[in-house]
Amino acid sequence: MPLFKKRTVGKPGEWYYCLEHKKVEEGPECPAKDRFGPYASRAEAEHAMETARTRNLQWENDPRWHDAPAGGRDDD
């Protein structure tokens, strides 16, 4: 049984990047599991994969992510 029965309805001007079709869409045409967004503009959505790649590199190189104490808390 699906978790959500209704399809998500987007707001005008919301843009998404569909991971399944590898294209930008206005409004959520594809399921949430297959998209990034919403983005404020088409241009932002067009750069979704680049943005994700950059963020992943930042997280992978963040010492707080890999060097947390055994309890899982940082001392920040």
HTML snippet that shows the backbone in 3Dmol.js (N, CA, C, O; Angstrom):
<script src="https://3Dmol.org/build/3Dmol-min.js"></script>
<div id="view" style="width:600px;height:400px;position:relative"></div>
<script>
const pdb = `
ATOM      1  N   MET A   1       0.846  -1.180   0.000  1.00  0.00           N
ATOM      2  CA  MET A   1       0.000   0.000   0.000  1.00  0.00           C
ATOM      3  C   MET A   1       0.892   1.243   0.000  1.00  0.00           C
ATOM      4  O   MET A   1       1.789   1.350   0.836  1.00  0.00           O
ATOM      5  N   PRO A   2       0.665   2.171  -0.907  1.00  0.00           N
ATOM      6  CA  PRO A   2       1.497   3.369  -0.963  1.00  0.00           C
ATOM      7  C   PRO A   2       1.295   4.251   0.258  1.00  0.00           C
ATOM      8  O   PRO A   2       0.211   4.309   0.838  1.00  0.00           O
ATOM      9  N   LEU A   3       2.356   4.927   0.625  1.00  0.00           N
ATOM     10  CA  LEU A   3       2.305   5.828   1.771  1.00  0.00           C
ATOM     11  C   LEU A   3       1.405   7.022   1.476  1.00  0.00           C
ATOM     12  O   LEU A   3       0.623   7.446   2.327  1.00  0.00           O
ATOM     13  N   PHE A   4       1.520   7.553   0.278  1.00  0.00           N
ATOM     14  CA  PHE A   4       0.705   8.699  -0.116  1.00  0.00           C
ATOM     15  C   PHE A   4      -0.168   8.301  -1.294  1.00  0.00           C
ATOM     16  O   PHE A   4       0.332   7.785  -2.295  1.00  0.00           O
ATOM     17  N   LYS A   5      -1.457   8.536  -1.182  1.00  0.00           N
ATOM     18  CA  LYS A   5      -2.366   8.177  -2.261  1.00  0.00           C
ATOM     19  C   LYS A   5      -2.515   9.304  -3.271  1.00  0.00           C
ATOM     20  O   LYS A   5      -2.687   9.057  -4.465  1.00  0.00           O
ATOM     21  N   LYS A   6      -2.447  10.552  -2.787  1.00  0.00           N
ATOM     22  CA  LYS A   6      -2.613  11.692  -3.687  1.00  0.00           C
ATOM     23  C   LYS A   6      -1.276  12.102  -4.271  1.00  0.00           C
ATOM     24  O   LYS A   6      -0.235  11.989  -3.623  1.00  0.00           O
ATOM     25  N   ARG A   7      -1.319  12.567  -5.474  1.00  0.00           N
ATOM     26  CA  ARG A   7      -0.116  13.092  -6.122  1.00  0.00           C
ATOM     27  C   ARG A   7       0.130  14.508  -5.614  1.00  0.00           C
ATOM     28  O   ARG A   7      -0.808  15.293  -5.473  1.00  0.00           O
ATOM     29  N   THR A   8       1.386  14.832  -5.343  1.00  0.00           N
ATOM     30  CA  THR A   8       1.739  16.151  -4.856  1.00  0.00           C
ATOM     31  C   THR A   8       1.470  17.196  -5.930  1.00  0.00           C
ATOM     32  O   THR A   8       1.824  17.015  -7.095  1.00  0.00           O
ATOM     33  N   VAL A   9       0.845  18.281  -5.523  1.00  0.00           N
ATOM     34  CA  VAL A   9       0.569  19.374  -6.449  1.00  0.00           C
ATOM     35  C   VAL A   9       1.548  20.493  -6.153  1.00  0.00           C
ATOM     36  O   VAL A   9       1.678  20.922  -5.007  1.00  0.00           O
ATOM     37  N   GLY A  10       2.228  20.964  -7.168  1.00  0.00           N
ATOM     38  CA  GLY A  10       3.204  22.032  -6.991  1.00  0.00           C
ATOM     39  C   GLY A  10       2.568  23.402  -7.072  1.00  0.00           C
ATOM     40  O   GLY A  10       1.411  23.557  -7.463  1.00  0.00           O
ATOM     41  N   LYS A  11       3.352  24.383  -6.692  1.00  0.00           N
ATOM     42  CA  LYS A  11       2.921  25.773  -6.789  1.00  0.00           C
ATOM     43  C   LYS A  11       3.494  26.356  -8.076  1.00  0.00           C
ATOM     44  O   LYS A  11       4.545  25.914  -8.542  1.00  0.00           O
ATOM     45  N   PRO A  12       2.818  27.336  -8.650  1.00  0.00           N
ATOM     46  CA  PRO A  12       3.356  27.969  -9.860  1.00  0.00           C
ATOM     47  C   PRO A  12       4.763  28.507  -9.607  1.00  0.00           C
ATOM     48  O   PRO A  12       5.026  29.121  -8.573  1.00  0.00           O
ATOM     49  N   GLY A  13       5.646  28.275 -10.545  1.00  0.00           N
ATOM     50  CA  GLY A  13       7.011  28.767 -10.419  1.00  0.00           C
ATOM     51  C   GLY A  13       7.957  27.830  -9.700  1.00  0.00           C
ATOM     52  O   GLY A  13       9.130  28.165  -9.529  1.00  0.00           O
ATOM     53  N   GLU A  14       7.489  26.661  -9.270  1.00  0.00           N
ATOM     54  CA  GLU A  14       8.382  25.680  -8.640  1.00  0.00           C
ATOM     55  C   GLU A  14       8.962  24.778  -9.728  1.00  0.00           C
ATOM     56  O   GLU A  14       8.245  24.271 -10.590  1.00  0.00           O
ATOM     57  N   TRP A  15      10.255  24.596  -9.663  1.00  0.00           N
ATOM     58  CA  TRP A  15      10.959  23.780 -10.652  1.00  0.00           C
ATOM     59  C   TRP A  15      11.624  22.597  -9.965  1.00  0.00           C
ATOM     60  O   TRP A  15      12.080  22.703  -8.826  1.00  0.00           O
ATOM     61  N   TYR A  16      11.675  21.475 -10.663  1.00  0.00           N
ATOM     62  CA  TYR A  16      12.255  20.244 -10.143  1.00  0.00           C
ATOM     63  C   TYR A  16      13.209  19.662 -11.172  1.00  0.00           C
ATOM     64  O   TYR A  16      13.092  19.925 -12.369  1.00  0.00           O
ATOM     65  N   TYR A  17      14.162  18.862 -10.686  1.00  0.00           N
ATOM     66  CA  TYR A  17      15.017  18.098 -11.589  1.00  0.00           C
ATOM     67  C   TYR A  17      14.642  16.637 -11.417  1.00  0.00           C
ATOM     68  O   TYR A  17      14.775  16.087 -10.323  1.00  0.00           O
ATOM     69  N   CYS A  18      14.176  16.004 -12.482  1.00  0.00           N
ATOM     70  CA  CYS A  18      13.763  14.601 -12.441  1.00  0.00           C
ATOM     71  C   CYS A  18      14.982  13.706 -12.659  1.00  0.00           C
ATOM     72  O   CYS A  18      15.644  13.782 -13.694  1.00  0.00           O
ATOM     73  N   LEU A  19      15.265  12.864 -11.678  1.00  0.00           N
ATOM     74  CA  LEU A  19      16.399  11.946 -11.754  1.00  0.00           C
ATOM     75  C   LEU A  19      16.128  10.794 -12.725  1.00  0.00           C
ATOM     76  O   LEU A  19      17.054  10.243 -13.320  1.00  0.00           O
ATOM     77  N   GLU A  20      14.874  10.443 -12.874  1.00  0.00           N
ATOM     78  CA  GLU A  20      14.487   9.350 -13.771  1.00  0.00           C
ATOM     79  C   GLU A  20      14.651   9.753 -15.241  1.00  0.00           C
ATOM     80  O   GLU A  20      15.216   9.004 -16.038  1.00  0.00           O
ATOM     81  N   HIS A  21      14.155  10.933 -15.586  1.00  0.00           N
ATOM     82  CA  HIS A  21      14.171  11.390 -16.978  1.00  0.00           C
ATOM     83  C   HIS A  21      15.333  12.321 -17.295  1.00  0.00           C
ATOM     84  O   HIS A  21      15.562  12.679 -18.451  1.00  0.00           O
ATOM     85  N   LYS A  22      16.073  12.714 -16.237  1.00  0.00           N
ATOM     86  CA  LYS A  22      17.233  13.611 -16.389  1.00  0.00           C
ATOM     87  C   LYS A  22      16.848  14.906 -17.109  1.00  0.00           C
ATOM     88  O   LYS A  22      17.496  15.329 -18.067  1.00  0.00           O
ATOM     89  N   LYS A  23      15.765  15.521 -16.608  1.00  0.00           N
ATOM     90  CA  LYS A  23      15.317  16.780 -17.197  1.00  0.00           C
ATOM     91  C   LYS A  23      14.650  17.647 -16.141  1.00  0.00           C
ATOM     92  O   LYS A  23      14.245  17.170 -15.081  1.00  0.00           O
ATOM     93  N   VAL A  24      14.546  18.931 -16.458  1.00  0.00           N
ATOM     94  CA  VAL A  24      13.902  19.900 -15.584  1.00  0.00           C
ATOM     95  C   VAL A  24      12.405  19.893 -15.869  1.00  0.00           C
ATOM     96  O   VAL A  24      11.982  19.833 -17.024  1.00  0.00           O
ATOM     97  N   GLU A  25      11.603  19.956 -14.793  1.00  0.00           N
ATOM     98  CA  GLU A  25      10.151  19.965 -14.942  1.00  0.00           C
ATOM     99  C   GLU A  25       9.572  21.091 -14.098  1.00  0.00           C
ATOM    100  O   GLU A  25      10.058  21.365 -13.001  1.00  0.00           O
ATOM    101  N   GLU A  26       8.539  21.739 -14.609  1.00  0.00           N
ATOM    102  CA  GLU A  26       7.834  22.729 -13.796  1.00  0.00           C
ATOM    103  C   GLU A  26       6.708  22.004 -13.079  1.00  0.00           C
ATOM    104  O   GLU A  26       5.862  21.369 -13.708  1.00  0.00           O
ATOM    105  N   GLY A  27       6.708  22.104 -11.771  1.00  0.00           N
ATOM    106  CA  GLY A  27       5.738  21.360 -10.979  1.00  0.00           C
ATOM    107  C   GLY A  27       6.194  19.924 -10.836  1.00  0.00           C
ATOM    108  O   GLY A  27       6.959  19.432 -11.665  1.00  0.00           O
ATOM    109  N   PRO A  28       5.737  19.246  -9.798  1.00  0.00           N
ATOM    110  CA  PRO A  28       6.175  17.863  -9.569  1.00  0.00           C
ATOM    111  C   PRO A  28       5.442  16.881 -10.470  1.00  0.00           C
ATOM    112  O   PRO A  28       4.363  16.400 -10.124  1.00  0.00           O
ATOM    113  N   GLU A  29       6.020  16.588 -11.616  1.00  0.00           N
ATOM    114  CA  GLU A  29       5.418  15.633 -12.546  1.00  0.00           C
ATOM    115  C   GLU A  29       5.728  14.192 -12.146  1.00  0.00           C
ATOM    116  O   GLU A  29       4.915  13.296 -12.368  1.00  0.00           O
ATOM    117  N   CYS A  30       6.896  13.971 -11.561  1.00  0.00           N
ATOM    118  CA  CYS A  30       7.334  12.624 -11.191  1.00  0.00           C
ATOM    119  C   CYS A  30       7.277  12.452  -9.671  1.00  0.00           C
ATOM    120  O   CYS A  30       7.222  13.442  -8.941  1.00  0.00           O
ATOM    121  N   PRO A  31       7.290  11.212  -9.192  1.00  0.00           N
ATOM    122  CA  PRO A  31       7.254  10.964  -7.750  1.00  0.00           C
ATOM    123  C   PRO A  31       8.433  11.618  -7.023  1.00  0.00           C
ATOM    124  O   PRO A  31       9.509  11.794  -7.595  1.00  0.00           O
ATOM    125  N   ALA A  32       8.215  11.969  -5.767  1.00  0.00           N
ATOM    126  CA  ALA A  32       9.237  12.653  -4.962  1.00  0.00           C
ATOM    127  C   ALA A  32      10.537  11.859  -4.896  1.00  0.00           C
ATOM    128  O   ALA A  32      11.614  12.453  -4.840  1.00  0.00           O
ATOM    129  N   LYS A  33      10.460  10.539  -4.902  1.00  0.00           N
ATOM    130  CA  LYS A  33      11.670   9.711  -4.813  1.00  0.00           C
ATOM    131  C   LYS A  33      12.567   9.855  -6.042  1.00  0.00           C
ATOM    132  O   LYS A  33      13.734   9.467  -6.016  1.00  0.00           O
ATOM    133  N   ASP A  34      12.011  10.417  -7.118  1.00  0.00           N
ATOM    134  CA  ASP A  34      12.749  10.542  -8.376  1.00  0.00           C
ATOM    135  C   ASP A  34      13.112  11.976  -8.733  1.00  0.00           C
ATOM    136  O   ASP A  34      13.432  12.256  -9.888  1.00  0.00           O
ATOM    137  N   ARG A  35      13.068  12.896  -7.759  1.00  0.00           N
ATOM    138  CA  ARG A  35      13.329  14.286  -8.129  1.00  0.00           C
ATOM    139  C   ARG A  35      14.035  15.060  -7.025  1.00  0.00           C
ATOM    140  O   ARG A  35      13.961  14.706  -5.849  1.00  0.00           O
ATOM    141  N   PHE A  36      14.719  16.120  -7.431  1.00  0.00           N
ATOM    142  CA  PHE A  36      15.294  17.113  -6.529  1.00  0.00           C
ATOM    143  C   PHE A  36      14.444  18.368  -6.671  1.00  0.00           C
ATOM    144  O   PHE A  36      13.971  18.677  -7.764  1.00  0.00           O
ATOM    145  N   GLY A  37      14.250  19.083  -5.588  1.00  0.00           N
ATOM    146  CA  GLY A  37      13.541  20.351  -5.640  1.00  0.00           C
ATOM    147  C   GLY A  37      12.540  20.461  -4.524  1.00  0.00           C
ATOM    148  O   GLY A  37      12.438  19.560  -3.691  1.00  0.00           O
ATOM    149  N   PRO A  38      11.809  21.532  -4.490  1.00  0.00           N
ATOM    150  CA  PRO A  38      11.641  22.517  -5.545  1.00  0.00           C
ATOM    151  C   PRO A  38      12.754  23.563  -5.556  1.00  0.00           C
ATOM    152  O   PRO A  38      13.399  23.835  -4.543  1.00  0.00           O
ATOM    153  N   TYR A  39      12.949  24.133  -6.733  1.00  0.00           N
ATOM    154  CA  TYR A  39      13.887  25.233  -6.934  1.00  0.00           C
ATOM    155  C   TYR A  39      13.086  26.465  -7.344  1.00  0.00           C
ATOM    156  O   TYR A  39      11.994  26.355  -7.901  1.00  0.00           O
ATOM    157  N   ALA A  40      13.642  27.629  -7.060  1.00  0.00           N
ATOM    158  CA  ALA A  40      12.951  28.890  -7.350  1.00  0.00           C
ATOM    159  C   ALA A  40      12.961  29.237  -8.833  1.00  0.00           C
ATOM    160  O   ALA A  40      12.116  30.003  -9.297  1.00  0.00           O
ATOM    161  N   SER A  41      13.907  28.681  -9.575  1.00  0.00           N
ATOM    162  CA  SER A  41      13.994  29.019 -11.000  1.00  0.00           C
ATOM    163  C   SER A  41      14.396  27.793 -11.817  1.00  0.00           C
ATOM    164  O   SER A  41      14.923  26.813 -11.291  1.00  0.00           O
ATOM    165  N   ARG A  42      14.136  27.881 -13.096  1.00  0.00           N
ATOM    166  CA  ARG A  42      14.539  26.809 -14.015  1.00  0.00           C
ATOM    167  C   ARG A  42      16.056  26.650 -14.007  1.00  0.00           C
ATOM    168  O   ARG A  42      16.569  25.531 -14.036  1.00  0.00           O
ATOM    169  N   ALA A  43      16.777  27.782 -13.966  1.00  0.00           N
ATOM    170  CA  ALA A  43      18.244  27.746 -13.980  1.00  0.00           C
ATOM    171  C   ALA A  43      18.792  26.989 -12.767  1.00  0.00           C
ATOM    172  O   ALA A  43      19.736  26.211 -12.899  1.00  0.00           O
ATOM    173  N   GLU A  44      18.204  27.213 -11.587  1.00  0.00           N
ATOM    174  CA  GLU A  44      18.649  26.482 -10.392  1.00  0.00           C
ATOM    175  C   GLU A  44      18.415  24.987 -10.563  1.00  0.00           C
ATOM    176  O   GLU A  44      19.276  24.177 -10.219  1.00  0.00           O
ATOM    177  N   ALA A  45      17.260  24.623 -11.090  1.00  0.00           N
ATOM    178  CA  ALA A  45      16.945  23.208 -11.296  1.00  0.00           C
ATOM    179  C   ALA A  45      17.882  22.575 -12.320  1.00  0.00           C
ATOM    180  O   ALA A  45      18.238  21.404 -12.193  1.00  0.00           O
ATOM    181  N   GLU A  46      18.282  23.343 -13.333  1.00  0.00           N
ATOM    182  CA  GLU A  46      19.205  22.824 -14.345  1.00  0.00           C
ATOM    183  C   GLU A  46      20.563  22.478 -13.748  1.00  0.00           C
ATOM    184  O   GLU A  46      21.274  21.629 -14.286  1.00  0.00           O
ATOM    185  N   HIS A  47      20.932  23.119 -12.648  1.00  0.00           N
ATOM    186  CA  HIS A  47      22.218  22.876 -11.991  1.00  0.00           C
ATOM    187  C   HIS A  47      22.086  21.957 -10.774  1.00  0.00           C
ATOM    188  O   HIS A  47      22.997  21.895  -9.949  1.00  0.00           O
ATOM    189  N   ALA A  48      20.968  21.246 -10.654  1.00  0.00           N
ATOM    190  CA  ALA A  48      20.705  20.409  -9.482  1.00  0.00           C
ATOM    191  C   ALA A  48      21.782  19.351  -9.260  1.00  0.00           C
ATOM    192  O   ALA A  48      22.217  19.146  -8.127  1.00  0.00           O
ATOM    193  N   MET A  49      22.213  18.687 -10.311  1.00  0.00           N
ATOM    194  CA  MET A  49      23.211  17.627 -10.153  1.00  0.00           C
ATOM    195  C   MET A  49      24.558  18.206  -9.744  1.00  0.00           C
ATOM    196  O   MET A  49      25.262  17.618  -8.923  1.00  0.00           O
ATOM    197  N   GLU A  50      24.920  19.347 -10.307  1.00  0.00           N
ATOM    198  CA  GLU A  50      26.171  20.010  -9.939  1.00  0.00           C
ATOM    199  C   GLU A  50      26.130  20.452  -8.474  1.00  0.00           C
ATOM    200  O   GLU A  50      27.110  20.297  -7.745  1.00  0.00           O
ATOM    201  N   THR A  51      24.993  21.002  -8.052  1.00  0.00           N
ATOM    202  CA  THR A  51      24.826  21.425  -6.658  1.00  0.00           C
ATOM    203  C   THR A  51      24.943  20.225  -5.722  1.00  0.00           C
ATOM    204  O   THR A  51      25.609  20.308  -4.690  1.00  0.00           O
ATOM    205  N   ALA A  52      24.305  19.115  -6.073  1.00  0.00           N
ATOM    206  CA  ALA A  52      24.371  17.908  -5.241  1.00  0.00           C
ATOM    207  C   ALA A  52      25.796  17.372  -5.160  1.00  0.00           C
ATOM    208  O   ALA A  52      26.246  16.962  -4.090  1.00  0.00           O
ATOM    209  N   ARG A  53      26.497  17.374  -6.272  1.00  0.00           N
ATOM    210  CA  ARG A  53      27.884  16.898  -6.307  1.00  0.00           C
ATOM    211  C   ARG A  53      28.771  17.757  -5.402  1.00  0.00           C
ATOM    212  O   ARG A  53      29.588  17.231  -4.645  1.00  0.00           O
ATOM    213  N   THR A  54      28.607  19.071  -5.484  1.00  0.00           N
ATOM    214  CA  THR A  54      29.389  19.997  -4.658  1.00  0.00           C
ATOM    215  C   THR A  54      29.105  19.777  -3.178  1.00  0.00           C
ATOM    216  O   THR A  54      30.030  19.727  -2.368  1.00  0.00           O
ATOM    217  N   ARG A  55      27.842  19.645  -2.824  1.00  0.00           N
ATOM    218  CA  ARG A  55      27.476  19.425  -1.413  1.00  0.00           C
ATOM    219  C   ARG A  55      28.009  18.092  -0.908  1.00  0.00           C
ATOM    220  O   ARG A  55      28.490  18.003   0.222  1.00  0.00           O
ATOM    221  N   ASN A  56      27.929  17.067  -1.728  1.00  0.00           N
ATOM    222  CA  ASN A  56      28.454  15.763  -1.313  1.00  0.00           C
ATOM    223  C   ASN A  56      29.948  15.831  -1.031  1.00  0.00           C
ATOM    224  O   ASN A  56      30.421  15.257  -0.050  1.00  0.00           O
ATOM    225  N   LEU A  57      30.690  16.526  -1.879  1.00  0.00           N
ATOM    226  CA  LEU A  57      32.135  16.679  -1.654  1.00  0.00           C
ATOM    227  C   LEU A  57      32.412  17.433  -0.357  1.00  0.00           C
ATOM    228  O   LEU A  57      33.321  17.075   0.391  1.00  0.00           O
ATOM    229  N   GLN A  58      31.631  18.472  -0.095  1.00  0.00           N
ATOM    230  CA  GLN A  58      31.806  19.224   1.146  1.00  0.00           C
ATOM    231  C   GLN A  58      31.554  18.329   2.352  1.00  0.00           C
ATOM    232  O   GLN A  58      32.316  18.368   3.317  1.00  0.00           O
ATOM    233  N   TRP A  59      30.501  17.526   2.311  1.00  0.00           N
ATOM    234  CA  TRP A  59      30.184  16.643   3.431  1.00  0.00           C
ATOM    235  C   TRP A  59      31.249  15.559   3.598  1.00  0.00           C
ATOM    236  O   TRP A  59      31.636  15.238   4.721  1.00  0.00           O
ATOM    237  N   GLU A  60      31.720  14.998   2.492  1.00  0.00           N
ATOM    238  CA  GLU A  60      32.741  13.955   2.569  1.00  0.00           C
ATOM    239  C   GLU A  60      34.041  14.474   3.162  1.00  0.00           C
ATOM    240  O   GLU A  60      34.784  13.717   3.786  1.00  0.00           O
ATOM    241  N   ASN A  61      34.321  15.752   2.973  1.00  0.00           N
ATOM    242  CA  ASN A  61      35.554  16.346   3.486  1.00  0.00           C
ATOM    243  C   ASN A  61      35.364  17.082   4.807  1.00  0.00           C
ATOM    244  O   ASN A  61      36.294  17.733   5.281  1.00  0.00           O
ATOM    245  N   ASP A  62      34.201  16.995   5.401  1.00  0.00           N
ATOM    246  CA  ASP A  62      33.923  17.654   6.677  1.00  0.00           C
ATOM    247  C   ASP A  62      34.379  16.738   7.812  1.00  0.00           C
ATOM    248  O   ASP A  62      33.806  15.665   7.999  1.00  0.00           O
ATOM    249  N   PRO A  63      35.401  17.141   8.574  1.00  0.00           N
ATOM    250  CA  PRO A  63      35.901  16.273   9.644  1.00  0.00           C
ATOM    251  C   PRO A  63      34.850  15.989  10.714  1.00  0.00           C
ATOM    252  O   PRO A  63      34.912  14.954  11.376  1.00  0.00           O
ATOM    253  N   ARG A  64      33.903  16.878  10.889  1.00  0.00           N
ATOM    254  CA  ARG A  64      32.853  16.633  11.891  1.00  0.00           C
ATOM    255  C   ARG A  64      31.958  15.478  11.476  1.00  0.00           C
ATOM    256  O   ARG A  64      31.377  14.813  12.334  1.00  0.00           O
ATOM    257  N   TRP A  65      31.834  15.226  10.184  1.00  0.00           N
ATOM    258  CA  TRP A  65      30.991  14.140   9.699  1.00  0.00           C
ATOM    259  C   TRP A  65      31.636  12.786   9.991  1.00  0.00           C
ATOM    260  O   TRP A  65      30.947  11.855  10.409  1.00  0.00           O
ATOM    261  N   HIS A  66      32.934  12.664   9.780  1.00  0.00           N
ATOM    262  CA  HIS A  66      33.614  11.382   9.924  1.00  0.00           C
ATOM    263  C   HIS A  66      34.253  11.169  11.292  1.00  0.00           C
ATOM    264  O   HIS A  66      34.491  10.029  11.691  1.00  0.00           O
ATOM    265  N   ASP A  67      34.528  12.232  12.001  1.00  0.00           N
ATOM    266  CA  ASP A  67      35.271  12.108  13.249  1.00  0.00           C
ATOM    267  C   ASP A  67      34.442  12.396  14.490  1.00  0.00           C
ATOM    268  O   ASP A  67      34.986  12.839  15.502  1.00  0.00           O
ATOM    269  N   ALA A  68      33.152  12.156  14.435  1.00  0.00           N
ATOM    270  CA  ALA A  68      32.295  12.391  15.594  1.00  0.00           C
ATOM    271  C   ALA A  68      32.644  11.390  16.691  1.00  0.00           C
ATOM    272  O   ALA A  68      33.020  10.256  16.394  1.00  0.00           O
ATOM    273  N   PRO A  69      32.526  11.794  17.955  1.00  0.00           N
ATOM    274  CA  PRO A  69      32.776  10.870  19.069  1.00  0.00           C
ATOM    275  C   PRO A  69      31.820   9.673  19.024  1.00  0.00           C
ATOM    276  O   PRO A  69      30.797   9.716  18.341  1.00  0.00           O
ATOM    277  N   ALA A  70      32.152   8.632  19.739  1.00  0.00           N
ATOM    278  CA  ALA A  70      31.369   7.394  19.731  1.00  0.00           C
ATOM    279  C   ALA A  70      29.909   7.630  20.087  1.00  0.00           C
ATOM    280  O   ALA A  70      29.036   6.909  19.605  1.00  0.00           O
ATOM    281  N   GLY A  71      29.626   8.631  20.926  1.00  0.00           N
ATOM    282  CA  GLY A  71      28.249   8.939  21.308  1.00  0.00           C
ATOM    283  C   GLY A  71      27.463   9.616  20.205  1.00  0.00           C
ATOM    284  O   GLY A  71      26.250   9.790  20.323  1.00  0.00           O
ATOM    285  N   GLY A  72      28.150  10.006  19.122  1.00  0.00           N
ATOM    286  CA  GLY A  72      27.473  10.615  18.000  1.00  0.00           C
ATOM    287  C   GLY A  72      27.266  12.106  18.123  1.00  0.00           C
ATOM    288  O   GLY A  72      26.595  12.705  17.283  1.00  0.00           O
ATOM    289  N   ARG A  73      27.834  12.728  19.163  1.00  0.00           N
ATOM    290  CA  ARG A  73      27.657  14.167  19.357  1.00  0.00           C
ATOM    291  C   ARG A  73      28.965  14.896  19.117  1.00  0.00           C
ATOM    292  O   ARG A  73      30.045  14.385  19.412  1.00  0.00           O
ATOM    293  N   ASP A  74      28.847  16.087  18.581  1.00  0.00           N
ATOM    294  CA  ASP A  74      29.999  16.968  18.438  1.00  0.00           C
ATOM    295  C   ASP A  74      30.080  17.865  19.659  1.00  0.00           C
ATOM    296  O   ASP A  74      29.085  18.061  20.356  1.00  0.00           O
ATOM    297  N   ASP A  75      31.247  18.403  19.918  1.00  0.00           N
ATOM    298  CA  ASP A  75      31.426  19.311  21.043  1.00  0.00           C
ATOM    299  C   ASP A  75      31.196  20.758  20.645  1.00  0.00           C
ATOM    300  O   ASP A  75      31.538  21.662  21.407  1.00  0.00           O
ATOM    301  N   ASP A  76      30.619  21.005  19.457  1.00  0.00           N
ATOM    302  CA  ASP A  76      30.386  22.373  18.977  1.00  0.00           C
ATOM    303  C   ASP A  76      29.340  23.075  19.789  1.00  0.00           C
ATOM    304  O   ASP A  76      29.024  24.233  19.519  1.00  0.00           O
TER     305      ASP A  76
END
`;
const viewer = $3Dmol.createViewer("view");
viewer.addModel(pdb, "pdb");
viewer.setStyle({}, {cartoon: {color: "spectrum"}});
viewer.zoomTo();
viewer.render();
</script>
